[in-house]
């Protein structure tokens, strides 16, 4: 069985579309599946929307996405795990490619990513470059990561000491277990971070990560880009 694990915090506006896309892709692939939404102390209708879309809700209060993903995975029954962020749309093509990769012996992987909606110029330029860098480095973007249950257990899951970039550490941990692939097939994720944070804010966080390495993401302070209060997306407000 395939287990889709969706970490969510205050995602009532976007979660429904994500879950509809997962159901549509999974049914088209014709394999048994389940959808688990790990609701991380949401204060809105996230849990209600998840249940109304046929997902099993796992309620946690970590306020940290690595721990929330791990909680969802621990509750999952599938031999294949696909982690999809609550603001990300998948289709049959990318899900089928992920399943084919695991059936051919890959322990896990990721996919190409595009951002939705209107984007500032720098994001339109940088995003395709980052996609190529991630593929060259064999690293998964956090919005879509897949792996076998055996590889997840052997790797220890997502590093709960990290408050950002945990998907990069998880990619490296999975590669120690076997073949890791970054698919050319694409998912579409929300561009809200680049719409609600300035280029300078994003550059400052990425620069700190580049200079200080993993130590910069092992504390909650300064991690508002990932862990801060949700800012209103102008596209949803319009």
Buried (B, 14 or more C-beta within 10 A) or exposed (E): EBBBBBBBBBBBBBBBBBBEBBBBBBEEBEBEBBBBBBBBEBEBBBBBBBEEBEBBBBEBEBEBBBBBBBBBBBBBEBEBBBBBBBBBBBBBBBBBBBBEBBEEEBBBBBBBBBBBBEBEEEBEEBBEEBBEEBBEEBBBBBBBBBBBBEBBEBBEBBBBBBBBBBBBBBBBBBBEBBBBBBBEBBBBBBBBBBBBBEEEBBEBBBEBBEEEEBEBBBEBEBBBBBBEEEEEBEBEEE
